[in-house]
Amino acid sequence: MLFLIVNCHSANRGDEAAVHAMIDELEIAFPGSEFVLGMRGETRYPNMPSNVKMIDQLIPSDNLQYRLALLSKGRMVIGKTYSEFEKYIKMADIVLHAPGGPSIGDTYIEDEMGYLRFYNLLVNQEIPYMFYAPSMGPFNEKNREKIRKRVLEGAKKIVVRDPISKDYVSSFVPKCEVELTLDSALQHDINKNVNNEKLKTYARLDDFINTHKKCIGVTITDLKWHPVLSKTNVAKNISDTFIRFLTEIEKDGYGIVFIPQLYGTGNDKNLMGEFCFNKENYFVIDDSEGYDTYFQQYVISKLYAVIGMRYHSNIFSAKAGTPFISISYEQKMAGFMNKMNLEKYCINVKELSFEKLSEKFELLNENYGLYKNFLINEHDTMKNESHRTTEYVVNYLLGR
């Protein structure tokens, strides 16, 4: 079996986690399979199995090249990189859209046509494809309506990971059956023994966790990269809020562990390092290959709580049974918290303030035991719900 997984965003522990778990579970279902990852970005995921090949995903951006590929149904392509990619398109048993953010929809509209054009090529070549639990929508841009509907209606299955995305897609293409599961990263448990040994060798981090009675994991993004929120004053508010909040909880004896989600040239380790005011009580996890997404998930299981702006740091916390406060900037986080009935621990980034964050942290402390037990008790339910996406792929392939 050959799986072509496309739109894999590189250098991001969250996308890495979702794709890695997806591969691990599909490999269990179809032993001996091969996986080709179409990477959007030069950086490659670390520690992938030997049966995984990562290649540049590049479709013709030039209108002439695109039309040539479209009209010839992929037989006439220009460029070595796209020629290789087209080869795997034709070889694949199924093409799967990687479980990522809302790349199809209005949020990232400036980049969206690159995604839509790719699926339009698949429709024209009659290549089967499925959406493997990303987020999607909203769909208000009228100029994109025709191609969006062609792409969504052409899929063998549409699975999304949050209820807000499901509402968007169901309303936009009512003739399609849209399935709701959970984020792909939740379906595959990590190897605790392997990662415990890795933590022991990371002596500075191990000592930091052990010498602080309680450690709080933190992920921060300034959202200066976001196509909508970058146009507001949200970056300054994020900085002011976290500086004040972290200073206060440090006084109470908490250790702060920053958990970078981006690595490579665009890493967010440097950004998080700007919030380290006292080396004795602040620690930034290294972004080297050894400290991959599975290692991060293990580290989070050792922490008291997490305050996460990055979506997957909160997914990792839910998976690890570590209580967390989420700061939501897109529907993917708000949708997850809504589905899990955890809205009271979620803050919309537009409403973020020191007072609001302090209030949520106090609520977490007051209900800590109940919150932790809830996550532990829900672990298998979340895992099984996430795995349903894999089951849809399996059912399709076995029923062809």
Kinemage of the C-alpha trace (Angstrom):
@kinemage 1
@onewidth
@group {chain A} dominant
@subgroup {mainchain}
@vectorlist {calphas} color= white
{ca met a 1} P 0.000 0.000 0.000
{ca leu a 2} L 1.327 3.444 -0.893
{ca phe a 3} L -0.049 6.468 0.967
{ca leu a 4} L 0.646 9.949 -0.359
{ca ile a 5} L 0.105 12.450 2.457
{ca val a 6} L 0.015 15.994 1.142
{ca asn a 7} L 0.154 19.477 2.635
{ca cys a 8} L 2.422 18.441 5.489
{ca his a 9} L 3.542 21.724 7.032
{ca ser a 10} L 7.136 21.361 8.113
{ca ala a 11} L 9.111 22.562 11.134
{ca asn a 12} L 6.092 22.447 13.461
{ca arg a 13} L 5.795 19.973 16.362
{ca gly a 14} L 2.001 20.011 16.051
{ca asp a 15} L 1.847 19.045 12.388
{ca glu a 16} L 4.661 16.581 13.051
{ca ala a 17} L 2.648 14.996 15.883
{ca ala a 18} L -0.552 14.648 13.876
{ca val a 19} L 1.211 13.190 10.832
{ca his a 20} L 3.442 10.859 12.856
{ca ala a 21} L 0.477 9.394 14.750
{ca met a 22} L -1.419 9.031 11.475
{ca ile a 23} L 1.467 7.066 9.933
{ca asp a 24} L 1.911 4.892 13.023
{ca glu a 25} L -1.751 3.876 13.018
{ca leu a 26} L -1.991 3.317 9.252
{ca glu a 27} L 1.122 1.154 9.464
{ca ile a 28} L -0.618 -0.988 12.084
{ca ala a 29} L -3.643 -1.332 9.804
{ca phe a 30} L -1.557 -2.035 6.672
{ca pro a 31} L 1.822 -3.515 7.695
{ca gly a 32} L 4.606 -2.975 5.200
{ca ser a 33} L 3.028 0.100 3.646
{ca glu a 34} L 5.040 2.950 2.171
{ca phe a 35} L 4.397 6.598 2.941
{ca val a 36} L 5.349 9.619 0.880
{ca leu a 37} L 4.948 12.995 2.545
{ca gly a 38} L 4.476 16.096 0.417
{ca met a 39} L 6.235 18.713 2.525
{ca arg a 40} L 5.290 22.374 2.408
{ca gly a 41} L 8.624 23.756 3.526
{ca glu a 42} L 12.250 22.659 3.361
{ca thr a 43} L 12.573 21.236 6.885
{ca arg a 44} L 11.857 17.522 7.362
{ca tyr a 45} L 10.193 15.804 10.320
{ca pro a 46} L 12.747 14.047 12.564
{ca asn a 47} L 12.727 10.397 13.640
{ca met a 48} L 10.273 9.175 11.031
{ca pro a 49} L 10.148 5.409 10.289
{ca ser a 50} L 12.351 4.068 7.481
{ca asn a 51} L 9.324 3.446 5.231
{ca val a 52} L 8.575 7.189 5.095
{ca lys a 53} L 9.919 9.307 2.245
{ca met a 54} L 9.637 13.105 2.432
{ca ile a 55} L 9.663 15.159 -0.757
{ca asp a 56} L 9.014 18.758 -1.721
{ca gln a 57} L 5.394 19.400 -2.552
{ca leu a 58} L 5.343 21.705 -5.503
{ca ile a 59} L 2.561 22.139 -8.003
{ca pro a 60} L 2.782 24.494 -10.992
{ca ser a 61} L 2.306 28.044 -9.766
{ca asp a 62} L 2.593 29.493 -13.235
{ca asn a 63} L -0.806 29.624 -14.946
{ca leu a 64} L 0.540 28.079 -18.165
{ca gln a 65} L 2.161 25.193 -16.303
{ca tyr a 66} L -0.974 24.626 -14.251
{ca arg a 67} L -3.273 24.594 -17.278
{ca leu a 68} L -0.924 22.254 -19.121
{ca ala a 69} L -0.954 19.795 -16.217
{ca leu a 70} L -4.732 20.151 -15.886
{ca leu a 71} L -5.552 19.614 -19.560
{ca ser a 72} L -3.110 16.717 -19.952
{ca lys a 73} L -4.320 15.085 -16.723
{ca gly a 74} L -0.805 15.148 -15.326
{ca arg a 75} L 0.897 13.628 -18.353
{ca met a 76} L 2.610 16.881 -19.345
{ca val a 77} L 4.348 18.580 -16.457
{ca ile a 78} L 7.178 21.070 -16.289
{ca gly a 79} L 9.910 20.936 -13.673
{ca lys a 80} L 11.823 18.102 -12.007
{ca thr a 81} L 10.263 18.608 -8.568
{ca tyr a 82} L 6.703 18.500 -9.787
{ca ser a 83} L 7.481 15.567 -12.092
{ca glu a 84} L 8.576 13.539 -9.055
{ca phe a 85} L 5.495 14.591 -7.148
{ca glu a 86} L 3.215 13.654 -10.041
{ca lys a 87} L 4.851 10.231 -10.160
{ca tyr a 88} L 3.739 9.513 -6.593
{ca ile a 89} L 0.277 10.923 -7.254
{ca lys a 90} L -0.217 8.241 -9.904
{ca met a 91} L 1.331 5.477 -7.780
{ca ala a 92} L -0.645 6.203 -4.591
{ca asp a 93} L -3.509 4.000 -3.438
{ca ile a 94} L -4.966 7.065 -1.732
{ca val a 95} L -3.999 10.713 -1.330
{ca leu a 96} L -4.620 12.087 2.166
{ca his a 97} L -4.799 15.731 3.156
{ca ala a 98} L -2.646 16.015 6.277
{ca pro a 99} L -4.389 16.821 9.576
{ca gly a 100} L -3.536 20.510 9.891
{ca gly a 101} L -5.051 23.961 10.231
{ca pro a 102} L -7.764 25.645 8.136
{ca ser a 103} L -5.756 25.950 4.905
{ca ile a 104} L -8.987 25.652 2.899
{ca gly a 105} L -11.231 28.559 3.779
{ca asp a 106} L -11.099 32.313 4.270
{ca thr a 107} L -8.526 32.468 7.084
{ca tyr a 108} L -5.469 31.876 4.879
{ca ile a 109} L -7.112 32.986 1.660
{ca glu a 110} L -3.929 34.375 0.118
{ca asp a 111} L -2.374 30.889 0.138
{ca glu a 112} L -5.534 28.893 -0.441
{ca met a 113} L -5.396 28.649 -4.236
{ca gly a 114} L -2.229 26.549 -4.016
{ca tyr a 115} L -4.223 23.945 -2.100
{ca leu a 116} L -7.320 24.191 -4.279
{ca arg a 117} L -5.381 23.926 -7.520
{ca phe a 118} L -3.706 20.756 -6.310
{ca tyr a 119} L -7.043 19.074 -5.572
{ca asn a 120} L -8.449 20.334 -8.845
{ca leu a 121} L -5.642 18.413 -10.564
{ca leu a 122} L -6.587 15.292 -8.584
{ca val a 123} L -10.244 15.633 -9.565
{ca asn a 124} L -9.233 15.954 -13.193
{ca gln a 125} L -7.024 12.859 -12.996
{ca glu a 126} L -9.660 10.895 -11.059
{ca ile a 127} L -7.206 10.259 -8.201
{ca pro a 128} L -8.981 9.295 -4.945
{ca tyr a 129} L -8.344 11.615 -2.014
{ca met a 130} L -9.657 12.165 1.491
{ca phe a 131} L -9.438 14.968 4.050
{ca tyr a 132} L -7.828 13.410 7.120
{ca ala a 133} L -9.222 15.507 10.000
{ca pro a 134} L -7.949 19.030 9.356
{ca ser a 135} L -9.792 22.191 10.322
{ca met a 136} L -11.610 24.077 7.540
{ca gly a 137} L -13.560 27.218 6.769
{ca pro a 138} L -15.179 29.648 6.936
{ca phe a 139} L -16.325 29.931 3.300
{ca asn a 140} L -17.574 33.476 2.726
{ca glu a 141} L -15.444 34.440 -0.279
{ca lys a 142} L -17.813 34.187 -3.250
{ca asn a 143} L -15.058 34.177 -5.880
{ca arg a 144} L -13.778 30.851 -4.522
{ca glu a 145} L -17.160 29.150 -4.238
{ca lys a 146} L -17.038 27.122 -7.463
{ca ile a 147} L -13.570 25.612 -7.062
{ca arg a 148} L -14.040 25.043 -3.310
{ca lys a 149} L -17.208 23.051 -3.941
{ca arg a 150} L -15.550 21.077 -6.737
{ca val a 151} L -12.675 20.162 -4.409
{ca leu a 152} L -14.804 19.269 -1.391
{ca glu a 153} L -17.447 17.383 -3.348
{ca gly a 154} L -14.745 15.444 -5.184
{ca ala a 155} L -13.324 13.900 -2.007
{ca lys a 156} L -14.002 10.285 -1.108
{ca lys a 157} L -14.425 11.388 2.501
{ca ile a 158} L -14.320 14.636 4.440
{ca val a 159} L -13.305 14.273 8.071
{ca val a 160} L -12.689 17.312 10.289
{ca arg a 161} L -11.349 17.549 13.806
{ca asp a 162} L -13.529 20.233 15.407
{ca pro a 163} L -17.283 20.968 15.474
{ca ile a 164} L -16.911 24.543 14.193
{ca ser a 165} L -15.221 23.263 11.032
{ca lys a 166} L -17.933 20.639 10.653
{ca asp a 167} L -20.605 23.339 10.733
{ca tyr a 168} L -18.739 25.403 8.156
{ca val a 169} L -18.290 22.506 5.720
{ca ser a 170} L -21.769 21.013 6.201
{ca ser a 171} L -23.396 24.362 5.488
{ca phe a 172} L -21.214 25.034 2.459
{ca val a 173} L -21.552 21.617 0.768
{ca pro a 174} L -24.800 20.145 2.166
{ca lys a 175} L -24.697 17.214 -0.264
{ca cys a 176} L -21.473 15.950 1.375
{ca glu a 177} L -21.441 13.762 4.468
{ca val a 178} L -18.967 15.386 6.855
{ca glu a 179} L -17.532 13.325 9.704
{ca leu a 180} L -16.338 14.803 13.002
{ca thr a 181} L -13.536 13.126 14.952
{ca leu a 182} L -10.657 14.523 17.027
{ca asp a 183} L -7.122 15.615 16.309
{ca ser a 184} L -4.939 12.898 14.794
{ca ala a 185} L -2.212 13.258 17.440
{ca leu a 186} L -4.514 11.791 20.090
{ca gln a 187} L -4.831 8.343 18.494
{ca his a 188} L -1.346 6.971 19.121
{ca asp a 189} L 0.168 6.595 22.595
{ca ile a 190} L 3.832 7.472 22.978
{ca asn a 191} L 6.526 5.073 24.195
{ca lys a 192} L 7.020 6.253 27.779
{ca asn a 193} L 10.079 4.092 28.474
{ca val a 194} L 11.998 5.387 25.461
{ca asn a 195} L 11.185 9.001 26.253
{ca asn a 196} L 11.880 8.612 29.951
{ca glu a 197} L 15.405 7.503 29.065
{ca lys a 198} L 15.708 10.467 26.723
{ca leu a 199} L 14.663 12.813 29.537
{ca lys a 200} L 17.294 11.318 31.841
{ca thr a 201} L 19.980 12.124 29.287
{ca tyr a 202} L 18.662 15.685 29.045
{ca ala a 203} L 20.048 16.342 32.517
{ca arg a 204} L 19.417 20.110 32.630
{ca leu a 205} L 15.702 19.702 31.931
{ca asp a 206} L 15.360 16.670 34.189
{ca asp a 207} L 17.021 18.538 37.059
{ca phe a 208} L 14.863 21.619 36.455
{ca ile a 209} L 11.632 19.627 36.685
{ca asn a 210} L 12.798 17.740 39.764
{ca thr a 211} L 14.023 20.834 41.632
{ca his a 212} L 10.741 22.729 41.225
{ca lys a 213} L 7.731 21.535 43.155
{ca lys a 214} L 5.420 22.521 40.314
{ca cys a 215} L 6.312 23.302 36.705
{ca ile a 216} L 4.065 25.137 34.263
{ca gly a 217} L 4.525 24.467 30.557
{ca val a 218} L 4.054 27.500 28.321
{ca thr a 219} L 3.740 28.100 24.587
{ca ile a 220} L 3.592 31.652 23.271
{ca thr a 221} L 3.119 33.076 19.800
{ca asp a 222} L 2.973 36.773 19.014
{ca leu a 223} L 0.646 36.121 16.035
{ca lys a 224} L 2.617 38.561 13.885
{ca trp a 225} L 2.476 35.855 11.196
{ca his a 226} L -1.317 35.534 11.310
{ca pro a 227} L -3.088 36.995 8.234
{ca val a 228} L -5.904 38.540 10.296
{ca leu a 229} L -4.693 39.067 13.868
{ca ser a 230} L -1.343 40.517 12.797
{ca lys a 231} L -3.266 43.637 11.778
{ca thr a 232} L -4.394 44.266 15.360
{ca asn a 233} L -2.525 45.219 18.557
{ca val a 234} L -2.758 41.651 19.844
{ca ala a 235} L 1.038 41.099 19.865
{ca lys a 236} L 1.674 43.821 22.440
{ca asn a 237} L -1.197 42.622 24.604
{ca ile a 238} L 0.156 39.047 24.532
{ca ser a 239} L 3.597 40.260 25.576
{ca asp a 240} L 2.319 42.521 28.359
{ca thr a 241} L -0.028 39.846 29.713
{ca phe a 242} L 2.524 37.050 29.811
{ca ile a 243} L 5.309 39.176 31.271
{ca arg a 244} L 3.085 40.203 34.155
{ca phe a 245} L 1.524 36.775 34.658
{ca leu a 246} L 4.758 34.758 34.544
{ca thr a 247} L 6.434 37.190 36.934
{ca glu a 248} L 3.603 36.666 39.411
{ca ile a 249} L 3.519 32.867 39.315
{ca glu a 250} L 7.311 32.714 39.553
{ca lys a 251} L 7.011 34.538 42.875
{ca asp a 252} L 4.747 31.688 44.013
{ca gly a 253} L 7.518 29.161 43.358
{ca tyr a 254} L 6.463 27.762 39.989
{ca gly a 255} L 9.063 26.734 37.451
{ca ile a 256} L 8.338 27.829 33.869
{ca val a 257} L 9.106 25.391 31.038
{ca phe a 258} L 8.763 26.876 27.571
{ca ile a 259} L 7.874 24.296 24.914
{ca pro a 260} L 8.807 25.599 21.428
{ca gln a 261} L 6.486 24.362 18.687
{ca leu a 262} L 8.386 25.698 15.669
{ca tyr a 263} L 11.908 24.606 14.791
{ca gly a 264} L 14.437 25.196 12.040
{ca thr a 265} L 15.024 28.687 10.688
{ca gly a 266} L 11.575 29.907 11.788
{ca asn a 267} L 11.820 28.602 15.343
{ca asp a 268} L 9.871 30.164 18.195
{ca lys a 269} L 12.535 29.216 20.737
{ca asn a 270} L 14.008 32.704 20.422
{ca leu a 271} L 10.618 34.327 20.988
{ca met a 272} L 9.995 32.301 24.129
{ca gly a 273} L 13.523 33.036 25.314
{ca glu a 274} L 12.562 36.728 25.477
{ca phe a 275} L 10.253 35.855 28.389
{ca cys a 276} L 12.966 34.150 30.482
{ca phe a 277} L 13.735 36.583 33.275
{ca asn a 278} L 15.492 34.280 35.743
{ca lys a 279} L 17.450 31.249 34.558
{ca glu a 280} L 16.837 29.470 37.845
{ca asn a 281} L 13.077 29.418 37.291
{ca tyr a 282} L 12.756 29.502 33.480
{ca phe a 283} L 13.738 26.809 30.992
{ca val a 284} L 13.366 26.637 27.193
{ca ile a 285} L 13.386 23.125 25.718
{ca asp a 286} L 15.969 22.686 22.987
{ca asp a 287} L 14.702 22.264 19.420
{ca ser a 288} L 17.176 19.587 18.319
{ca glu a 289} L 15.933 16.473 16.503
{ca gly a 290} L 16.140 14.254 19.563
{ca tyr a 291} L 13.560 16.329 21.397
{ca asp a 292} L 10.820 15.597 18.886
{ca thr a 293} L 7.061 15.734 19.261
{ca tyr a 294} L 6.794 12.455 21.168
{ca phe a 295} L 9.445 13.634 23.619
{ca gln a 296} L 7.551 16.907 24.126
{ca gln a 297} L 4.398 14.961 24.912
{ca tyr a 298} L 6.264 12.955 27.538
{ca val a 299} L 7.706 16.112 29.122
{ca ile a 300} L 4.219 17.633 29.314
{ca ser a 301} L 3.049 14.545 31.214
{ca lys a 302} L 5.606 15.483 33.889
{ca leu a 303} L 4.348 19.036 34.353
{ca tyr a 304} L 1.760 20.393 36.762
{ca ala a 305} L -0.138 22.337 34.100
{ca val a 306} L 0.199 24.023 30.701
{ca ile a 307} L -0.787 27.464 29.422
{ca gly a 308} L -0.889 27.117 25.679
{ca met a 309} L -1.332 29.545 22.837
{ca arg a 310} L -0.222 26.903 20.358
{ca tyr a 311} L -3.043 24.493 19.551
{ca his a 312} L -1.085 21.267 19.720
{ca ser a 313} L 0.560 22.045 23.044
{ca asn a 314} L -2.978 21.865 24.438
{ca ile a 315} L -3.746 18.674 22.520
{ca phe a 316} L -0.544 17.184 23.982
{ca ser a 317} L -1.722 18.224 27.456
{ca ala a 318} L -5.146 16.648 27.010
{ca lys a 319} L -3.476 13.475 25.771
{ca ala a 320} L -1.002 13.425 28.675
{ca gly a 321} L -3.630 14.101 31.353
{ca thr a 322} L -2.088 17.458 32.279
{ca pro a 323} L -4.576 20.266 33.071
{ca phe a 324} L -4.218 23.241 30.749
{ca ile a 325} L -5.520 26.690 29.883
{ca ser a 326} L -5.903 27.310 26.168
{ca ile a 327} L -5.685 30.696 24.505
{ca ser a 328} L -7.602 30.369 21.266
{ca tyr a 329} L -6.916 32.327 18.080
{ca glu a 330} L -8.728 30.042 15.571
{ca gln a 331} L -11.677 27.657 15.570
{ca lys a 332} L -9.477 24.587 15.928
{ca met a 333} L -8.805 25.281 19.638
{ca ala a 334} L -12.184 26.734 20.533
{ca gly a 335} L -13.839 23.801 18.752
{ca phe a 336} L -11.834 21.215 20.673
{ca met a 337} L -12.558 22.855 24.028
{ca asn a 338} L -16.235 23.044 23.111
{ca lys a 339} L -16.404 19.378 22.182
{ca met a 340} L -14.649 18.325 25.408
{ca asn a 341} L -16.846 20.605 27.576
{ca leu a 342} L -13.769 22.513 28.732
{ca glu a 343} L -14.822 25.990 27.574
{ca lys a 344} L -14.298 27.425 31.057
{ca tyr a 345} L -10.552 26.859 30.662
{ca cys a 346} L -10.367 28.619 27.297
{ca ile a 347} L -9.665 32.303 26.571
{ca asn a 348} L -10.260 33.957 23.220
{ca val a 349} L -7.029 35.787 22.376
{ca lys a 350} L -9.038 38.957 21.718
{ca glu a 351} L -10.145 38.867 25.380
{ca leu a 352} L -6.732 37.987 26.825
{ca ser a 353} L -5.652 40.018 29.847
{ca phe a 354} L -3.641 39.511 33.016
{ca glu a 355} L -6.852 39.468 35.030
{ca lys a 356} L -8.543 36.927 32.768
{ca leu a 357} L -5.514 34.616 32.678
{ca ser a 358} L -5.094 34.847 36.469
{ca glu a 359} L -8.778 34.036 36.923
{ca lys a 360} L -8.519 30.924 34.723
{ca phe a 361} L -5.342 29.798 36.487
{ca glu a 362} L -7.037 30.154 39.867
{ca leu a 363} L -9.974 28.123 38.530
{ca leu a 364} L -7.563 25.424 37.339
{ca asn a 365} L -5.924 25.257 40.777
{ca glu a 366} L -9.273 25.117 42.573
{ca asn a 367} L -10.482 22.242 40.386
{ca tyr a 368} L -7.114 20.616 39.757
{ca gly a 369} L -7.951 17.108 40.922
{ca leu a 370} L -11.259 17.001 39.074
{ca tyr a 371} L -9.686 18.415 35.907
{ca lys a 372} L -6.796 15.957 35.916
{ca asn a 373} L -9.037 12.973 36.602
{ca phe a 374} L -11.368 14.075 33.813
{ca leu a 375} L -8.521 14.104 31.288
{ca ile a 376} L -7.208 10.743 32.483
{ca asn a 377} L -10.668 9.191 32.319
{ca glu a 378} L -11.258 10.643 28.846
{ca his a 379} L -7.941 9.414 27.435
{ca asp a 380} L -9.255 6.266 25.768
{ca thr a 381} L -12.369 8.044 24.536
{ca met a 382} L -10.264 10.757 22.867
{ca lys a 383} L -7.900 8.141 21.472
{ca asn a 384} L -10.712 6.090 19.968
{ca glu a 385} L -12.490 9.142 18.591
{ca ser a 386} L -9.283 10.281 16.918
{ca his a 387} L -8.663 6.804 15.518
{ca arg a 388} L -12.008 6.846 13.706
{ca thr a 389} L -10.321 8.929 10.988
{ca thr a 390} L -7.927 6.062 10.329
{ca glu a 391} L -10.884 3.681 10.273
{ca tyr a 392} L -12.537 5.720 7.509
{ca val a 393} L -9.387 5.342 5.412
{ca val a 394} L -9.193 1.623 6.129
{ca asn a 395} L -12.861 1.076 5.264
{ca tyr a 396} L -12.491 2.916 1.990
{ca leu a 397} L -9.382 0.993 0.923
{ca leu a 398} L -10.841 -2.388 1.861
{ca gly a 399} L -14.141 -1.602 0.167
{ca arg a 400} L -12.793 -0.449 -3.208
